Amino acid sequence: MPTRRYTQLDVFAPRPGAGNPLAVVYDAAGMDEAAMQAFAAWTNLSETVFFLPPTVPEADYRIRIFTPRMELPFAGHPSVGAAWAALDAGLARERDGRLLQECAAGLLPVRIGRHDGGIVPAVRSPPAQLRATAAPYWLCAGRVWGAARGAMEPQLWNNGPDWWLLELADAAAVRDLQPDQADIAALPVSGKLAVFAQADAGSEAQLVVRAFAPAVGIAEDPATGSVNASIAALLHRHGRLPGTDGRYVASQGREIGRDARLELEVDADGEAWVGGPVHAVIRGTVDW
């Protein structure tokens, strides 16, 4: 049985334990899809990434991303964590502060920043697209599960995964929301919902976000890069980006005992980038 290197990371975490855990399996050549899916289900983390040899010469590394139930073409916290892991494990070497990740969504540019001596990756999301799918009537009501809605109508967006995006009236409405998981699981196309609102004045973050994905076995995700990138694209389209120069920080996960910080940027080309700090918490090996 091959023994493979293994790391468990905490992504979008200002300190260990505050972000979204990510399982990382290196040297995964030889593992078939069924083995990857079985291992991802066993970890019971929101995502597990597997490093494989690139299939194109320009890629610095290649990953496959699995939830406990399915493979994803793109996800933000696995991509940010994978970039950190590729450098940490010596699988890739940055060129002028850049890497190029290969995944099922294609080739994604990664920028490598530094903060207090640590690596802070940011990945460019695949372009987020508005899906022409009508929201159910209850999601369009003035109040959803008792919480007042914001100005924008709920919409379905896709940048790899599909997410329903729902603006609420204020940060308290997001923080205090008690959603019905069955309602979310029954949402058309995705079975996933993210709610967001402007943060209170004086907060460290400019946006508060929560993400619920019962359709893929995740009641509430601690920190979700893909959904935050889609929210950034939605806000950009409506001319409502918070922060300055297209940059802002989103807070997520506090309601489930985390305190993640996601760094968002919409660049001059209208492309959304998502990044943040990463910490290695567990290092070892896998026999599977």
N, C-alpha and C positions, 0 to 999 in steps of 0.2 A: 504494500500500500504506500503510495507516494506521500511524503511529508512535505507540506507546503507552509511557507511563512504566512503569518497571520497578524493583523493589527486591528485593534478596535479604537476608533477615533471619536472625538466629540467635536462636531462641526457647528460653526456659527456660535461658538462658545467663548464669552469673555473670560471664562475660567472653566476648568474641568468640571463636568457635571451640569453645566448650564445650557448646553446645546442639544443637538440631535445625534445620537450614537450612529455610527456607521461601521459595519463589518467589512474588512478588506482582506481578500485572499489573493496572495501573489502566486506567480508561477502556476496559473490555472490551466495551462495547456494540458490536454489529456482529460479534463473534466468535460463530460457531455452536459447538454442542457438539463437533463433530468437530475443529474448530480448537483448542478448549481442551484436549481430550484429547490431541491430537497434540503440543501444546506441553508439556503436563505430562509426557508420555512422553519428550520430548526433553531436558527439564531433568534427568531421572533423579533428582530429589529425591523424598522420601517424599510430599510434597504441594506443590501449587501452588494459589494462590487467585486468583480473577478478580473484580474489583470491577465491579458492575453497578448501574444505577439501582434503588432500592427499588421494590417493587410495592405497598407499603402506606405511608400517610403517617406512621405512628408510628415506622417504622424509620429509623435514622440512616444506615445503609448496607446493602448487600446483597452477599453473596459466593457464589460457587460453588467447591467444593473438589474437586480431582482428584488421585488418585494416578497413577503412570505407567500404570495399567491401568483405572481406573474412577473414577466420581464417588462421593463420600461425602456423606451427609446432614449429618454433623457430625464434626468432629475437633478435638481440643483445641488442639494447637499451631498449626494454621492459624487458629483463632478468636482465640486470644490474640494472635498476630502480626497478624491483620487489624485488630483494635481499635487496636493500636499504629500500624499503617500508616495507618488512617483519620484519626487525629489528626495524625500527622506530615505527611501530604499535604494536610491541610486539607479532607478530604472530610466530616468530621463535627466537631461541637463538643460536648463533654461538658456535661451538665446535672446540677449537684449531684454530680459525680463518677460519672455514669452514662452509658452508651450502650445502644442496643438494636440488636442485630445480626439481620439477616434472612439465613437460609440455608435449605437444603432441609429441615432439621429444625424450622423454624419461627422464632419470634422469641425470641432468647436475650438476657437481661440481661447487661450487662458492667459491672463496677466498675473505676474507674480510681484506682489508688494512685500514690504518688510515693515514690521512694527515691533519695537523693543527686541530686535534680534530674531523675531519669529517670522515664519513664512505665512503670508496672507494672500491666498489665491482668489481670483475673481474669474468666473467663466462667462462668456457671452452666450446667452440663451439662444436657442433657435428662435427665429421670428415668431412672435405670438400672433395668432390669427383669431379674429372673432368668428364664432360658428353661428350659422343661421338656424338656430334651434330656439323655439319659443319656450320661455320659462313657464312652469306651472303657475296657475292663478295664485296659489297661496304664497309663492315666493315674491309675487308682485304687489302684495297687499301693503297697506301703509305700515303695518306692524307684522313682524315675523317672530313667532314664539314670544310674543309680548314686547319685542324690541322695536323701536322706531327705525324705519329705513332711512337711508341717506337719499341724496338727490338723484343718483344714477340708477337706471333700471338694472335689474340683475341680468347678467350676460354669461354665456358659455364661451370660454377662451381655450385655445390649444397652443402649446409650444412643445409638444411631445405628448404629455398627458393632457386630458381634458379636465378643466375645473370650472364650476360655476362660481362667479364672483358676485358678492353681495355687499354693497356699501351700507353701513349702519350710520345712525345719526351722530354718534360720538364715541369716544373711547370707552366710556362706562358701558354703553350698550354692547360693545364687543366683549369687554372683560366679564360682564355679568350674564352673557347669553347662555341659556340652557336649551340647546338644540335637541330635536327629536332625531335620533340616529336612523330610525326607519324611514322617516321622511327624506333624509339625505340619500340613503341607499337607493331610494326609488326615483331619484332625479334622473331625467332622461340623459342618455349617452354616457354620463360619467359616474354617477353615484357619489360625487365628491363636491364639497362646498367650502369656499373660503369667505370669511367675513372680514371687513377692514373698516377703519375710520381714522381720521386725523388724530394724532396723539394730543394730549392736553398740553397747554403752553408750559414751557419750562422743563418738559420731559427730555431725557437723553435721546429718545427716538422721535421721529416725526410722524410715524404711522404705527398703528397697532393692528395685528393680524392674528387670526386663528384659522386653522384648516382642519377639516373633518373629512375622512375618507373611509367610511364603513364598507363601501363596496369592495375595497381591497384589503380589508381587515385591520384598518387603522382608525380607531375611534376619533383620536385627535393627534395630529402630528406636532412635535415640539418645534420644528423649524423647517420650512418648506421653500427651497430655493426656486423651484419651477413656478409655484403659485405666486410668489412675490415678484418674479420677473413678469408674469402675466399681468399682475396688478399694476406694475410700473408702466407696461405698455398701454393699459387701459387709461391710466391717469394722464399719460403723455398725449394720447389721442384727444382727451378732453381739456388739455391745457391746464391740468391741475396737479402737476408734480409738486410735492412738498420739497423742503430743503432749498439748496441753492445750486445753480449750475448743473441741474439734472441729477444731483447726488442727494441721497437721504438715507436714513437708517430706519429699519423696521424692527419692531419688538414683537416677539412671538414666543409662546410656550409658558408664560408665567402661570397660566391657569392650571397647568399640570405639573407644576413644581420646577420648571426650567426658567431661563431668562435669556433666551437667544437674542443675538444682535445680527441682523442681516444688512450688509452694506449694498445699496442699490445705486446704479447709475444708468441713465439713458444718455447715450453719447450723441454726437452731432449728426450721426446717420440714423438716429432713432432706434438704435439697437440697445437692448437691455442687458446689463451686466449685473451679476450677483456674486458677492464674495463675503469673506469674513474670516475670523480667526479659527484655528484648528488645533486640537490637542490630542496627542497620543496617550491613551489611558491603559491599554493592554497590548502587550507584545508577546507573541508565542508562535506556536505551530499548529497546523490542522492535519489530522488524519481522517480522511473521509472516503 
